[in-house]
Amino acid sequence: MDLSTISPALLLASLMVAATSILIAGIGELVVERSGVLNLGVEGMMITGAICGFIIAVETGSPALGFVAAALGGAALSLLFALLTQIALANQVASGLALTLFGLGLSALMGQKYVGVKPPQTPELDLPFLSDIPFLGTVLFRHDAMVYIGLLIVVGVWAVLKYTRAGLVLRAVGENHDAAHALGYKVVRIRVLAIMFGGACAGLGGAYISLVRVPQWTEGMTAGAGWIALALVVFASWKPWRVLLGAYLFGGVSVLQLNLQAAGALFPLGTIGWILGGLAVLHFAYCVWRGKLSLASVLVDIVLLLAGVAAYAYWNGLLVPFKVEYLAMSPYLITILVLVIMSADRSRAPASLGRNFHASG
């Protein structure tokens, strides 16, 4: 394995690009869930935004218009979810799953004649002097505008939720919609606006995949990014800065596995056994220390420990190639592992999350 071919600066720069789509979609879903609504249709809105943005960018030659169209497409699809859950009072989980299936089918239909078509290139921002700084210039200042827009959205959501009256009202609706209604706040209107914001962000995240990360249209090209975005919100304990951290973690693992594939990575599976066993012991000790030991956490530790022992005993440290399939699924495995570990800490989920509101008086 030749790790000298991996450039740390390019690796970190690629990390930011890889994280942008799920970062934008995740921060949008955070706003939705802070309003007390659980929308599992992020994947459907992302893939809809991906094809809407792709079509408009190809037809107009403008990636900027493509991103605008993607945001509008995601917001429009989210209105269907809002109609079902906020007006018809349908089950939020079932409606979200239906939205994902609908979005996947609609995007496949819309994108039939765009397979194999190349979109116009999204230009990088030219930041004089900053982009010429050694290492930092490559890592931070040679990206397209959407990378920085994603970061600005995170900062904006954090500031609104923490310092503004609108953010206070949104959080109040998510914590106790009946009390918010009694104070005169329009719960349904607030939630619909939050759902539309989440849909627009999901659409932008999807368009970033089809216009920047993988500049082409392929059916189902979001490949579970919407579900990762949903998981990030849980990982973040509904806090914007943790969404940023989780997105960069996932992006880093995604980029690293691609670089390891290119470098022809070999890895001792016996070492994997030690890692899994160590994680099991550390997680168990953490749960005991925090007083949060439960049957579920113990079962997880037992599974990790048994997997580690099996890997070490069977392979006995033998060097074997890491297959491409193993590396490709590693970002998802790391995300699941992080979620399991974080579940030991009580997350601050909004009290009214997933509950429908009905004004009785």
VEXTI-271855 format. One record per atom (N, C-alpha, C): residue in three letters; y, x, z. Coordinates in steps of 0.2 Angstrom, whole numbers, plus 5000, padded with zeros to 4 digits. Layout:
BEGIN
AlaYXZ...
***
This chain:
BEGIN
Met499450045000Met500050005000Met500650045000Asp501150034995Asp501750084995Asp502350044997Leu502450045003Leu503050015006Leu503750045004Ser503750105001Ser504350134999Ser504650094994Thr504350054990Thr504650014985Thr505049954987Ile504949934994Ile505349884997Ile506049904999Ser506549884996Ser507249894999Ser507449855004Pro507649875010Pro507849835016Pro508449795014Ala508949825010Ala509549785008Ala509349725004Leu508949744999Leu508749684994Leu508349634998Leu507949655002Leu507549615006Leu507949565010Leu508449585014Leu508849545018Leu509249505013Ala509549525008Ala509949485003Ala509449425000Ser508849444998Ser508349394996Ser508249345001Leu508249365008Leu508149315013Leu508649265014Met509249285013Met509749235013Met509749185007Val509549205001Val509449164996Val508849114997Ala508249144999Ala507649105001Ala507849045006Ala508249065011Ala508349015016Ala508848965015Thr509248975009Thr509848925008Thr509648855007Ser509048845003Ser508848775001Ser508648735008Ile508248765012Ile507948725018Ile508548725023Leu508948775023Leu509548775028Leu509948715027Ile510148705020Ile510648645019Ile510248585020Ala509648575018Ala509248515019Ala509148505027Gly509048555030Gly508848545037Gly509448525041Ile510048555040Ile510648535043Ile510848465042Gly510748445036Gly510848375034Gly510348325038Glu509748345039Glu509248305043Glu509448305050Leu509748365052Leu509948365059Leu510448315061Val510948305057Val511448255057Val511148185058Val510648175053Val510348105053Val509948095059Glu509648145062Glu509248135068Glu509648125074Arg510248165074Arg510748155080Arg511048085080Ser511048045075Ser511247975075Ser510647935077Gly510047955078Gly509547915081Gly509047895075Val509147915069Val508747895063Val508247955062Leu507547935061Leu507047985058Leu506947975051Asn507148015047Asn507048005040Asn506548065037Leu505948035036Leu505448085033Leu505448095026Gly505948065023Gly506048065015Gly506348125013Val506448175017Val506848235014Val506548265008Glu505948275008Glu505548305002Glu505748264996Gly505748194996Gly505848154991Gly506648154988Met507048164993Met507748174991Met507948244988Met507548294991Met507648364988Met507448364981Ile506848334979Ile506548344973Ile507048294968Thr507248244970Thr507748204966Thr508348244965Gly508648274970Gly509248314969Gly509148374964Ala508548394965Ala508348454960Ala508348434953Ile508048374951Ile508048354944Ile508748324942Cys509148294946Cys509748264945Cys510248324943Gly510248374948Gly510648434947Gly510448474940Phe509848474939Phe509548514933Phe509748484927Ile509748414926Ile509848374920Ile510648384919Ile511048374924Ile511748374923Ile511948444921Ala511648494924Ala511848564923Ala511648584916Val511048564913Val510848574907Val511348544902Glu511448474903Glu511848434898Glu512548454898Thr512848474903Thr513548494903Thr513648574903Gly513148614904Gly513248684904Gly513648704911Ser513748664916Ser514048684922Ser513648674928Pro513448734931Pro513048724937Pro513448684943Ala514048694943Ala514448664948Ala514448584948Leu514448564942Leu514348484941Leu513648464942Gly513148514941Gly512448504943Gly512348494950Phe512748534954Phe512648524962Phe512948464964Val513548444961Val513848384963Val513448324961Ala513048324955Ala512648274954Ala512048264958Ala511748324960Ala511248334965Ala511448294972Ala512048314974Ala512248284980Ala512248204980Leu512548184974Leu512648114973Leu511948084972Gly511448114969Gly510748084968Gly510448084974Gly510448134979Gly510148134985Gly510448074990Ala511148074989Ala511448014994Ala511247944991Ala511247944984Ala511047874982Ala510347854984Leu509847904984Leu509147884986Leu509147874993Ser509547904997Ser509547895004Ser509847825006Leu510247795002Leu510447725003Leu509847675003Leu509347694999Leu508747644999Leu508447655005Phe508347715008Phe508147715015Phe508547685020Ala509247685019Ala509647655024Ala509647575024Leu509547555017Leu509447485016Leu508847455020Leu508247495019Leu507647475022Leu507647475030Thr507947525033Thr507847535040Thr508447505044Gln509047505041Gln509647485045Gln509847415043Ile509647385038Ile509747315036Ile509147275037Ala508647295033Ala507947255034Ala507547275040Leu507747325044Leu507447345050Leu506747365049Ala506547395043Ala505847425042Ala505747485046Asn505147495047Asn504847555051Asn505147615048Gln505447665052Gln505747725049Gln505247775046Val504747785050Val504247825048Val503947805041Ala503747745040Ala503447715034Ala503947725029Ser504547705030Ser505047705025Ser505147775022Gly505147825027Gly505347895025Gly504747915020Leu504147905022Leu503547925018Leu503547895011Ala503747825011Ala503847795005Ala504347825000Leu504947845004Leu505447875000Leu505247944997Thr504847985000Thr504548044998Thr504148034991Leu503747984992Leu503247964986Leu503647934980Phe504147894982Phe504647874977Phe504947924973Gly505247974977Gly505648024974Gly505248074970Leu504648084972Leu504148134968Leu504048094962Gly503848034962Gly503747994955Gly504347994951Leu504947974954Leu505547964950Leu505748034946Ser505648084950Ser505848154947Ser505348174942Ala504748154943Ala504248174937Ala504448134931Leu504648074932Leu504748034926Leu505448054923Met505948074927Met506548094924Met506548164921Gly506048204923Gly506048274921Gly505548294915Gln505248244912Gln504748254907Gln504948294902Lys505548284899Lys505848314893Lys506148384895Tyr506248404901Tyr506548454903Tyr506148514905Val505448504905Val505048554906Val505048614902Gly505148674904Gly505248734900Gly505948754898Val506448704900Val507148714898Val507448764903Lys507848804901Lys508248854905Lys508948824907Pro509148814913Pro509748794915Pro510348854914Pro510948834914Pro511448884914Pro511448924920Gln511548994920Gln511549034926Gln512149024931Thr511949014937Thr512449004942Thr512749074944Pro513349084943Pro513649154944Pro513749174951Glu513649234952Glu513849264959Glu514549264960Leu514749264966Leu515449264968Leu515649344968Asp516249354965Asp516449424964Asp516949434970Leu516749474975Leu517149484981Leu517349554981Pro517949574978Pro518249644978Pro518149674985Phe518049744984Phe517949784990Phe517349774995Leu517349704996Leu516749685001Leu516049704998Ser515949684992Ser515349694988Ser515149764987Asp515649814988Asp515549884987Asp515349914993Ile515349884999Ile515249915005Ile514449935005Pro514349995007Pro513550015007Pro513149965011Phe512649945009Phe512149905013Phe512349835014Leu512949835018Leu513249765020Leu513449725014Gly513749765009Gly513949735003Gly513349704999Thr512849734999Thr512249704995Thr511949644999Val511949655006Val511649605010Val512049535010Leu512649545011Leu513149485013Leu513549465007Phe513749505003Phe514349494998Phe514149494991Arg513549484989Arg513349474982Arg512949414981His513149354983His512849294982His513249244979Asp512849194977Asp513249134973Asp513549094979Ala513949044976Ala514449014981Ala514048964986Met513448944984Met513048894988Met512748924994Val512648994994Val512449025000Val512949025005Tyr513649035003Tyr514149035008Tyr514348955010Ile514248915005Ile514348845007Ile513848815012Gly513248845011Gly512748825016Gly512948845023Leu513148905024Leu513448935030Leu514048895033Leu514448875028Leu515048835030Leu514848765033Ile514348735030Ile514148675032Ile513848675039Val513448735040Val513248735047Val513748745052Val514248785051Val514848795055Val515248725056Gly515348695050Gly515648625051Gly515248575055Val514648575054Val514248525058Val514248545065Trp514148605067Trp514248625074Trp514948605077Ala515448625073Ala516148605076Ala516248535077Val516048495072Val516148425072Val515748395078Leu515048415079Leu514648385084Leu514948405091Lys515248465092Lys515448495098Lys516148475100Tyr516548475095Tyr517248475097Tyr517648405095Thr517348365091Thr517748305088Thr517548245091Arg517948195091Arg517748125093Arg517248095089Ala517248105082Ala516748085078Ala516048115080Gly516048175081Gly515348205084Gly515148175090Leu515648155095Leu515448125101Leu515148055100Val515448025095Val515247955094Val514547955091Leu514448005086Leu513748005083Leu513248025088Arg513348075092Arg512848085097Arg512748025102Ala513247985104Ala513247935108Ala512747875105Val512847865098Val512447825095Val511647845095Gly511547915094Gly510947935094Gly510547935101Glu510947935106Glu510647935113Glu510547865115Asn511047825114Asn510947755116Asn511347705112His511047675107His511347635102His511647575105Asp511247545110Asp511547485113Asp512147495117Ala512147545121Ala512847565124Ala513347575120Ala513247615114Ala513747625109Ala514047565106His513547515105His513747455102His514147415107Ala513947415113Ala514347385118Ala515047405119Leu515147475117Leu515847505117Leu516247485111Gly515947455106Gly516347435101Gly516247475094Tyr515747525095Tyr515647565089Tyr515147535084Lys515247545078Lys514847515072Lys514247555071Val513747545075Val513147585075Val512847585068Val512747535064Val512447535058Val512847575053Arg513547565053Arg513947595048Arg513847675050Ile513947695056Ile513847765058Ile513247795055Arg512647755056Arg512047785054Arg511947785047Val512247735043Val512147745036Val512547805033Leu513147815036Leu513547875034Leu513147935035Ala512847945041Ala512448005043Ala511848005038Ile511547955036Ile510947955032Ile511147975025Met511747955023Met512047975016Met512248055016Phe512448075022Phe512648145022Phe511948185022Gly511448165025Gly510848195025Gly510548195018Gly510648145015Gly510348135008Gly510748185003Ala511348185004Ala511748235000Ala511548305001Cys511448325007Cys511248395009Cys510548405006Ala510148365007Ala509448375004Ala509448374996Gly509948344993Gly510048344986Gly510248414984Leu510748444988Leu511048504986Leu510448564987Gly510048554993Gly509548604994Gly509048604988Gly508848544986Gly508348534980Gly508648564974Ala509348554972Ala509648584966Ala509648664967Tyr509748684973Tyr509748754974Tyr509048794971Ile508548754973Ile507848774970Ile507848774963Ser508048724960Ser507948714952Ser508448754948Leu509048764951Leu509548804947Leu509648874949Val509448894955Val509548964957Val508949004959Arg508548974964Arg507949014966Arg507449014960Val507248954957Val506748954952Val507148914946Pro507548954942Pro507948914937Pro507548884931Gln507248834933Gln506848794928Gln506648734932Trp506348684927Trp506148624931Trp505348624930Thr505048604936Thr504348604936Thr504148544941Glu503748494939Glu503548444943Glu503348464950Gly503648434955Gly503448454962Gly503648524964Met504148544961Met504348614963Met504648634970Thr504848574973Thr505048594980Thr504448614985Ala503848594983Ala503248624986Ala503248624994Gly503448564997Gly503448565004Gly504048585008Ala504648605004Ala505248625007Ala505548575012Gly505448515009Gly505748455014Gly505448455020Trp504748465020Trp504348455027Trp504548515031Ile504648575028Ile504948635032Ile505548615035Ala506048585031Ala506648575034Ala506648525040Leu506148475039Leu506048435045Leu505848465051Ala505348515050Ala505148555056Ala505648595059Leu506148625055Leu506648665057Leu507048625062Val507148565061Val507548525066Val507248525073Val506648515073Val506248515079Val506248585082Phe506148635078Phe506248705080Phe506848715083Ala507448685080Ala508148705083Ala508348665089Ser507848615091Ser508048575097Ser508648535095Trp508748515089Trp509348475087Trp509948515088Lys509948575087Lys510548625087Lys510748655081Pro511348655078Pro511448685071Pro511248755071Trp511448795076Trp511348865075Trp510648885075Arg510248845079Arg509548865078Arg509248845072Val509548795068Val509248775061Val509448845057Leu509948875058Leu510148935054Leu509648985056Leu509448995062Leu508949045064Leu508249035061Gly508048965061Gly507448945059Gly507348955051Ala507948935048Ala507948945041Ala507849015038Tyr508149065042Tyr508149135040Tyr507449165042Leu507149135047Leu506449155049Leu505949135043Phe506049075041Phe505549055036Phe505749095029Gly506349095028Gly506549135022Gly506349205022Gly506349235028Gly506149305029Gly505449315028Val505049265030Val504349275029Val504149265022Ser504449215019Ser504349195012Ser504449265007Val505049295008Val505249355005Val504749415006Leu504649415012Leu504149475014Leu503449465011Gln503249405011Gln502549405008Gln502549415001Leu503149394997Leu503149414990Leu503149494989Asn503549524993Asn503649594993Asn502949634994Leu502649604999Leu501949635001Leu501449624995Gln501549564992Gln501049554986Gln501249614981Ala501849624980Ala502049674974Ala501849744976Ala501849754983Ala501649824985Ala500949834986Gly500549774984Gly499849784985Gly499549794992Ala499849744996Ala499749755004Ala498949755006Leu498849795010Leu498149795013Leu498349785021Phe497849755024Phe497949745031Phe497349745035Pro497249775041Pro496649765045Pro496549705048Leu496049665047Leu495949605050Leu495749605057Gly495549665059Gly495449675066Gly496149675070Thr496649705067Thr497349695070Thr497549625070Ile497349585065Ile497549515066Ile497249485072Gly496649505074Gly496249475080Gly496649495086Trp496949555086Trp497349575092Trp497949535092Ile498249525087Ile498949485087Ile498849415089Leu498249385086Leu498149315088Leu497949315096Gly497549355098Gly497449355105Gly498049375110Gly498449415107Gly499049435111Gly499549375111Leu499549335106Leu500049275106Leu499749225110Ala499049215111Ala498749165115Ala498949185123Val498849245124Val499049265131Val499749265133Leu500249285128Leu500949275130Leu501149205130His500849165126His501049095126His500849055133Phe500249075135Phe499949045141Phe500349075147Ala500549135147Ala500949165152Ala501649125152Tyr501949115147Tyr502549085146Tyr502549015149Cys502048975147Cys501948905150Cys501848905157Val501448955160Val501348955167Val502048975171Trp502449025168Trp503049045171Trp503548985171Arg503548945165Arg504048895165Arg503848825168Gly503248825171Gly502948765173Gly502848715168Lys502648735162Lys502548685157Lys501848685154Leu501348705158Leu500648705156Leu500448635155Ser500148625149Ser499848555148Ser499148565144Leu498748515144Leu498148515140Leu498248535133Ala498748515130Ala498848535123Ala499048605122Ser499448635126Ser499548705126Ser498948745127Val498548725132Val497948765134Val497448765128Leu497348705124Leu496948705119Leu497248745113Val497848745112Val498148795107Val497948865108Asp498048885115Asp497948955117Asp497148975116Ile496748925117Ile496048935116Ile495848945109Val496148905105Val496048905098Val496248975095Leu496848995097Leu497149065095Leu496749115097Leu496449115104Leu496049165106Leu495449175103Leu495049115102Leu494449115098Leu494549145091Ala495049125088Ala495149145081Ala495249225081Gly495649245086Gly495749325087Gly495049355088Val494649335093Val494049365094Val493549365088Ala493549305084Ala493149305079Ala493349355073Ala494049355072Ala494249405067Ala494149475069Tyr494149495075Tyr494049565077Tyr493349575077Ala492949535080Ala492149545080Ala491849545073Tyr492049505069Tyr491749495062Tyr491949555058Trp492549565057Trp492849615053Trp492849685056Asn492849695062Asn492849755066Asn493349805063Gly493949785062Gly494449825060Gly494449845052Leu493949815049Leu493849845042Leu494549825037Leu494749875034Leu495349865029Leu495049825023Val495349765022Val495249725016Val495849705013Pro495849685006Pro496449665003Pro496649595006Phe497349595007Phe497649525008Phe497649485002Lys497249435001Lys497249394995Lys497949364994Val498149344988Val498849314986Val498849244990Glu498349214990Glu498349144993Glu498449155001Tyr498249205004Tyr498349205011Tyr499149225012Leu499449265008Leu500149285009Leu500549225007Ala500349185002Ala500749125000Ala500849075005Met500249065009Met500249015014Met500549045021Ser500749105021Ser500949135028Ser501649105030Pro502149085026Pro502749055029Pro502548995032Tyr502148955029Tyr501948885032Tyr501548895039Leu501148945039Leu500748965045Leu501248985051Ile501749035049Ile502149055054Ile502648995056Thr502848955052Thr503248895054Thr502848855059Ile502248835058Ile501848795062Ile501748835069Leu501648895069Leu501548935075Leu502148935079Val502748945076Val503348945079Val503448875083Leu503348815079Leu503348755082Leu502948745088Val502348765087Val501848755093Val502148795099Ile502348855098Ile502648895104Ile503248855107Met503748835102Met504348805104Met504148735108Ser503648705106Ser503448645109Ser503348645117Ala503248705119Ala503148715126Ala503848705130Asp504348715126Asp505048705129Asp505248635128Arg505448595132Arg505648525131Arg506248525127Ser506148495121Ser506748495116Ser507148435118Arg507748435115Arg508248385117Arg508348335112Ala507748295110Ala507748245105Ala508248195107Pro508648165103Pro509048105104Pro508648045107Ala508848015112Ala508447965116Ala508247905111Ser508647885106Ser508547835102Ser508247855095Leu508047915095Leu507747935088Leu507147895086Gly507147865080Gly506647825077Gly506647755079Arg507147735084Arg507147665086Arg507647625082Asn507447565079Asn507947525075Asn508447495080Phe509047485077Phe509547445081Phe509647375078His509647325082His509747255081His510347235085Ala510947215082Ala511447185086Ala511247115088Ser511147105095Ser510947035097Ser511546995099Gly512147025099Gly512646975101Gly513246985098
***
